């Protein structure tokens, strides 16, 4: 029984660590995917597209595509404007809570820059 208690403690600690690190990586991947999807949404909705979007439209689109909670922050900038050939940058931030004993609470962020097509 003593050997089982020691082995079980080690096994459960490893299992919790794997789950926690897996969740952290999944959250980072979701943030990166949100930034890419937001930039793709913005590049086809420039001033020549006939359906121009703004920062709020990009934020709503990214929030609708993510499975994370609605606390993500989406910041969209166009340089110099929304005309074809301009750059659009979408930054996404998410405050990840502490879910286990191994990783502290942190803020994950990602950005994606693309060229406006329409």
C-alpha positions in Angstrom: 0.0 0.0 0.0 2.9 2.4 0.7 4.4 1.8 -2.7 1.0 2.4 -4.3 0.5 5.6 -2.4 3.9 6.9 -3.6 3.4 5.8 -7.2 -0.2 7.2 -7.3 1.0 10.6 -6.0 3.6 10.8 -8.7 1.3 9.6 -11.4 -1.5 12.0 -10.4 1.0 14.9 -10.3 2.2 14.0 -13.8 -1.3 13.7 -15.1 -2.4 17.0 -13.7 0.7 18.7 -15.2 0.0 17.2 -18.6 -3.6 18.4 -18.5 -2.6 21.9 -17.3 0.2 22.4 -19.9 -2.1 21.0 -22.6 -4.8 23.5 -21.7 -2.2 26.4 -21.7 -1.0 25.4 -25.2 -4.6 25.0 -26.4 -5.4 28.5 -25.2 -2.3 30.0 -26.9 -3.3 28.2 -30.1 -6.8 29.6 -29.9 -5.5 33.1 -29.4 -3.2 32.8 -32.4 -6.0 31.4 -34.5 -8.3 34.2 -33.5 -5.7 36.8 -34.6 -5.3 35.1 -38.0 -9.0 34.8 -38.6 -9.6 38.4 -37.6 -6.9 39.6 -40.0 -8.4 37.4 -42.8 -11.8 38.9 -42.1 -10.5 42.4 -42.2 -8.4 42.1 -45.4 -11.5 41.3 -47.5 -13.6 44.1 -46.0 -11.6 47.1 -47.0 -12.8 50.3 -48.6 -13.1 48.8 -52.1 -15.1 45.7 -51.0 -18.6 47.3 -50.7 -18.9 45.8 -47.1 -16.4 47.8 -45.1 -15.8 46.7 -41.5 -14.5 48.5 -38.5 -12.7 47.5 -35.3 -16.0 46.5 -33.6 -16.9 44.3 -36.6 -13.6 42.5 -36.4 -13.8 42.0 -32.7 -17.3 40.6 -32.9 -16.2 38.2 -35.7 -13.2 37.0 -33.6 -15.3 36.5 -30.5 -17.9 34.5 -32.5 -15.2 32.2 -33.8 -13.4 31.5 -30.5 -14.3 28.9 -27.8 -12.6 31.0 -25.1 -14.7 33.2 -22.9 -15.9 36.6 -24.0 -13.1 38.3 -22.0 -10.8 38.4 -25.0 -9.6 41.8 -26.2 -9.3 42.4 -29.9 -7.5 45.5 -31.2 -7.5 46.2 -35.0 -5.4 48.9 -36.7 -5.2 49.8 -40.4 -2.0 51.4 -41.7 -2.5 54.0 -43.3 -6.2 53.4 -44.1 -8.6 50.6 -45.3 -7.7 50.9 -49.0 -6.3 47.9 -51.0 -2.6 47.5 -50.3 -2.7 48.9 -46.8 -1.7 46.8 -43.8 -4.2 45.6 -41.2 -3.0 44.3 -37.8 -5.2 42.3 -35.4 -4.0 41.8 -31.9 -5.8 39.4 -29.5 -5.3 39.2 -25.8 -6.8 36.8 -23.2 -6.3 36.7 -19.5 -5.8 33.0 -18.7 -6.7 32.0 -15.2 -4.7 29.7 -13.0 -6.3 26.2 -13.3 -3.7 24.1 -11.5 -0.7 24.1 -9.3 2.0 24.4 -12.0 1.3 27.5 -14.0 0.5 31.0 -12.8 -2.3 33.2 -14.2 -1.0 35.0 -17.2 -2.1 37.1 -20.2 -1.7 35.4 -23.6 -1.5 37.5 -26.7 -1.0 37.1 -30.5 -1.0 39.4 -33.5 -1.4 38.9 -37.2 -0.6 41.4 -40.0 -1.9 41.1 -43.5 -2.4 43.3 -46.6 -5.9 44.5 -47.5 -7.1 42.9 -50.7 -10.4 44.7 -51.5 
